[in-house]
Amino acid sequence: MLYNSFSNQQFVDWFRHVSPYIHAHRGLTFVVCFNGEAIYDPHFNHLIHDIALLHSLGIRLVIVHGIRPQIEHELNIRGLQPHYFNNIRITDDVALTCVKAACGEVRATIESCLSMGLTNHPTIANRIHTVSGNFITARPIGVREGVDYLYTGEIRRIDAESIKQQLDNNRLVLVSPLGYSPTGEVFNLFTADVASEIAIALQATKWIYLTENPGLFNAKNQLIQNKVFTLTEAKTWLPYQTDSVKQTQLAQIIRTCEKGVHRIHLVNRKIEGVLLLELFSREGVGIMISADPYENIREACINDVGGLLELIQPLEEKGILVRRSREKLEMEINHFIVQERDGTTIACVALYPFVEEKMAELACLVVHPQYQRENRADVLLNFLEKKAQKLGIEQIFVLTTQTAHWFRERGFEPTNLSDLPISRQGLYNFQRNSKLFIKSIVKKMSHMK
């Protein structure tokens, strides 16, 4: 068999890229929900096989499915029309029968797809054990604005312990939008409500919401795509959603995030391989709301050494940066500042202070190639200058061979070797012939409060 070396390298690069995510997601609990329309998609089995793949990678999964179009179909067979008020179904006796039938149909379809294992070839070794149950205690939503919703219900309690036991036993938990009262009544529930409440009860790491329609809109009525924003930012988008359904959707996402589910992903189900793209690529393909800052800049610690080496080694190999051994990096780790994105180091910079001279050297300013056009270097420089000011530093200098113009554009002026601290002058590498630049930050200090 002949192998294409370029394809082989692509595979190796891809595997190295996804492996940190595989490791990071293993053992975590994700809640995935999708609407009933997904079942009618001719490629629905692809989605289910991707879910099976996630399960095989050690992710604890709870799947919540919708049934609205299936209910409509059952009503249509009986020659009946659905009844809604304020976009809420009025579930009478006949509609409840249709709800039960729809749940049974959809659950059987999903379980049959999962019985095929990881691929389209049924193998016992890849069999996925799926479990459903009466995990939800519910009650009727009652009469609102004079309308009795009958068997349309709301959630009272989630039996989180029972779900956790099933997950602990390596089972995939499949939940239908049904709830049960202590007196044996059955209630029709909202799919998103079920997913949200389960995610909260389990304190799931992620709630992945596969949508049928476009996502969220900004103040200019533009669709937000591939965006990550914090819970605080998400709240500002509420007034700009185009209809009450989207407002309700976003409000529910915000509430779920506030209740302890740290990451909520809103992604378009119709994108082929959407779960894999969202969970195993740097940028994902949807919108993510994060309860904690998705990106943060902080002082480095010893656990960051591996990520720093991976970031700076390509530039060392090109001769842009001076080589640093792992031992040297470990010894100097307290001088480094890192910017991380979802646990991955994407940028760094180092500050070496010369306290007596009130000077400091800026070194090793690196941004991952995928993020170099997003002003991250400027953000790091600003962070570093503020740190230097707190140390009483009045001037920052830098030695560079290839980025002189970048520093000149940010207020650094050419300087001479004799202007550097004496101890640093002795370490100057004349073979590299680096250019020297210096910047005063005294003026900024005078404006600090």
N, C-alpha and C positions, 0 to 999 in steps of 0.2 A: 504494500500500500504506500502511495506517495503522499507526503504531507507538505502542505504549503507553509513555509516558514513564517510568512506574514500573518496567516490565519492563526498559526500556533501562538504567535506573540500576542495577537489580539485576545485569544482565549486566556493566556496567562495574565495579561493586564486586567481583563475583566474579572477573573477569579480573585486576583489580589484586591481589586476594587470592592467586590461584594463581601469578601471574607470578614472584614470588621463588622459589617451589619449582621451577618449570620451569627457571629459570636455575641454581639450586643443584644440581639432579639431573643436568643435562646432562653427559655424558662420564664419569659414575660407573658402577661395575659393581655390579649387583644380581643376586642369586641368588634365584629364586622357585621354590618347590616346592609341589606339591599332590598329594593322594592319588588313587588310581584312581577313587574314588567320584565325583570331580568330572566325569569323562567322561560319566557317566550322567545328570547334571543336565540337564534340558531347556534351561536357560539357559547351558550350558557355552560356547556360542559367544560370549556376552557377555564372559565372562572372557577368552577368547582375543583378542577384539577390543580389550579394554582393555590386554592385554599388547602387542598390535600398536601401540596408541597410545603406550605408554611407549617402545617402540622408536623410533617416529617422532620423539619428542621428544629423541632423542640419548642415551637411557639404554642402556648396554651390558648386555644381558640374557642370563642363563643360566637356562633353564627345566628343572627336574627334575620328572618325573612319576612317580606310583606306578602299580602294576598289580595290587594284591592282589585286588580283586573280579574282575578279568578272568581272573586265574589260576584262581580258584574256578570261574568259569564254564566255562573250558576243561576243568577236571577233571570238572565235572559232566556235560559233554557225553560224556565217556569213561566215565561211570558210576563215577568214583573219588572218594574222600573225601580232603580235605587232611589232612596230618599236621603237628602242631605240638608243640613241647616248649619250655616257658618262653616262650611267645608267639613262638617263632622257627620258621619253616617248615623242615621237613625236605625238601630238594629232591632227589628221586631222578631217575632218567633220564626217566620219564614227566612228572614235575612240571617238569623243566627244559624239555622240549618245550613244555609249556603256558606257561612263563615267556617263551620266545622268541616264541610266537604272540601272547601278550598284549602284549608290547612292540611287535611289529609293528603290531598293531591300534591301540593307543593312539597310537603315533607317527604313523601315517597319518591318524588323526582330527585330531590337533593340527595337522599340516602342512596338511591340507585346509582347516581353519578359517583358518590364517594366510595361505593362498593368496588369500583373499578381500580381503586388505589391511586398510584402516582401517575399512571399513564393510561392509555386506552387498552392496555392488555391486563386483564384481571390476574393478579397474582396474590396468593395467600400471604406472602411475606410483606406485601405492601398494604394489606387490608387496614382500613381505618375504622376504629370502633366509634360509632356515633350513638349518642344518648339524648333523649328528650325527656321531659317530665313536667309535672305541675309545680314549677318553680315560682310561680307568680300568684300571689293573693291579690284579688281585685274587688272592686265595688262599683256599683253603677254611678255614672256621673250625674244622674238624676235629671231634674227639670231645670232648664236654663232658658231664660227669656220666654217662659211659657211653653217650651218644647220639651217633651219627655223623650229622652234618648234611649229608653228601655234597656236593651242589653249591650249598649255601648258603655264601656267601663273605663276606670282609671286605676292605677296601680296603688295598692296599699303597702305591699311588702314583697321583697325579693328574698327567696331562700338561698342566700349567698353561700352558706356552708355546704348545702347539697351540691351546688354547682362546683364549688372548690374541690369537693371530694371526687367528683367525676373528672375534673381536670387533673387532679393529683394521680388518678389512675390512667392517665394518658388517653383519655377519651375526648373526642370533639363534641362539644355541647351544642345542640341544635334547638333553638327556641322559636316557637310560633307566637304570633301576637294574640294569645289567649290568656285570660286570667280566670281564677276560680275563687268563689267565695267559700267561707267555712260551712255554708249550708248547701253547697254542691251546685250553685249556679255557675254558668259559664258566661264570660264577658268578652266582647270584641274590643281589642286594644289597638292603639296606634303603634306602628312598627318602631318609629323613632323614639317614642316614649319607652318602649320595652328595652331597646338598645341602650338608651341613656341611663335608665335606672339600674340596669344590670352592670353597666360600666362603673357607675358610682358605687354600687353595693360591693363589687369586687375590687374597687380601687384599681381598675385596669390601667395598664400603662398607656394604651391607645384605644380610642374609639375611631374606627375607620368607617366612614359613612359614604357608601357608593350611591351617587345620585343619578337621576335620569335627566335632570335639567341643568342648565348653566348654573354656575355657583353664585358668588357674591358680587355686588357692584360697589364701586366707589362713588365719590361725590359727583363725578362727571358722568355718572351712569355708564361707566366702562366696566366690562367684566374683568374681575381680578383673576389672573392666571399665574400659577407657579409662584405663589407668594406665601411667605411665612410671616406671621405677625403675632404679637403678644396678646394676652387677654385684654389688656388695657386698650390696645389698638383696635381689637375686634369690636369693642363696645362703641367705638366712634362710627362704625359702619352701619349700625342699626337703622338710623333714619334714612339711609340711602337705598335700602332694598326696595325693589320695584313692586312688590305685592305683599299681602299679609302672610302668605305661606312662607315666603323667604324670611320675613321678619321673625315669624315663629320659629323657623328652622335655626336662624342665627341666635335668637334668644335662648333656645334650648341648648345649643352648643356652648354658649357662654356660661349658662347655669351648670352644665356638666363639668366644664373646666373649673369653675369655682368650687365645685364639690369634690375635687381631688383627682380628676382624670387629667393628667398633665398634658397630653398631646391628643388633639382631635384632628383627623384628616378628612377633608371634604374633597372627594375625587369623582371624576366622571366615569361611571361604570363602563361606558361604551368604548373606552380606550383599551385596545387589546393588551393584556398583561398588566393591567393597571395596578394590581396589588404588588407585583414584583417591581415595577418601575417606581412606585411610591416608596416602598420600604427598603429597596436595595440600591438606590442611586442617590447621589449627593443632593440633587435638586428636587427629585420627585416630579410628579406630574399634576399635582393638585394644590389645594390650599391647606396649610396647617396652622392651627391656633395652638399656641404653647402657653401654659400657665406660668412657666418660668422662662427666662430669656433663652431663646434658642441659640443665640450667639452671645458670647461674652468675652471680654478682655480681662485678663487677670495675670498675676505674677505666677511664673512657672514653678512647678514642684518636680521632685525626682521622677514621678510617674510620667512626666511629659517628655522624658529624654528620647524614648523610642519615636514618638511623633515628630519631635524636632529633627532628629537624624533623617527621617524619611523626607522631611520638608527641605532641608538644606543640602543634603548630599548631591542632588543633581547640579546645584550651582557650584559646589566644591569641585565636582568632576569637570566642569567647564572652566574652572580657574577664576570664577567671579568672586567666590568667597575663599577665605583661608581655611584649609582643612582643620577640622576639630575632631579629635578622637572621642569615643564614647566616654572615656575616663575624664577627659578635659571638660566635656560638656556637663558631666555629673558634678564636677568640682565647681563649675561656674553657673550652675542652674539658677542660683538666686539672683543672677543679673538679668535673666531673661523674662520677657513678657510674651504671653501667647494669646492668640485669638482662636477660639474653638467654635465649631459649628456642629451641634448635636454630638458632642464628644470627640470630634475629630479636629486636630490642629490644622488650621488653614493659613495661619500667618504668625510671624514672630518678630521680635526685635530685642536687642540687648543694650543695657546701659551700664557702663563701667565708670563709676564716679572717682574723681580725684578730689577728695573733700578739701584738703588744704588749699589747693589752687582754685577751688570753687568752679571746677570744670568737670565735664563728663564726656566719655566717648560713646557715640551711638554706633552700634555694630550689628551685623547680621539681620538687616531688615529684609525679610522674605515674605512674599505672599504666594500662595499656591496658584499655579497658572490659570486654573478655572475661575479665580476670583480677582484677577488683577485689574479689571476695569470697573471696580466698584468702590474706589476710593478707600480701600481698607488700609493701605499704607499711610494715607493721611490721618486716618483715625488712630492708628498705632503711634504715629509721630506725635500727635496731640496728647495722647495718653502718656507717652514717655516724657514729654516736656513738663507736664503737670507733676509727674513723679519726681523729675529732677528739681523742680522748683521747691518741692517739699523738703528736699535734701539740702537746700541752700545753694544749689548750683546756679551759676550766672551765665555760663557759656557751655554750649554743646559742640563738640567737633566730630568730624567723620572722615574716614579715609576710604576712598572709592576709586575703582579703576574704570567702571563703565556706567555709572549713574550720576555723573557730575551735574548734568543739566536738571535732573529731577530735584536734587538738593538746592541748586541755585534758584530754581523757581519757588522754593519754599523758604527763602530768606537766608540761606547759608552763603557765606562769602569766602573767596579763596584766602588761604592763610599759609604761613611758612612753618616748617618743622620746628623752628626755634620758638614758636608761640605755644607749642604743646607742653604739657608737664614734662619735666626732665626725665622722670621715670619712664614715660611713654616714648620719649625721643629715642631712647636706647633700644627700643623694640621695633623701630621702623625697619621694614624690609625694603632695601633699596632695589632689589631685583624686581619686586612687584611694581615699584615706582608709582605707588598710589598717590592720587591728588588729595590735597587736604582742604577742608572747608570748615568754617566755624560759624556759629550763630549765637547771638546774644539773646537771652530770655529774661534779662533784668526788667525790661519795659513791661512784660506780661506780669511779672511778679508784683509790680506796683499797683496793678488793678485787681489783684486777688483779694477776696474777702475772707 
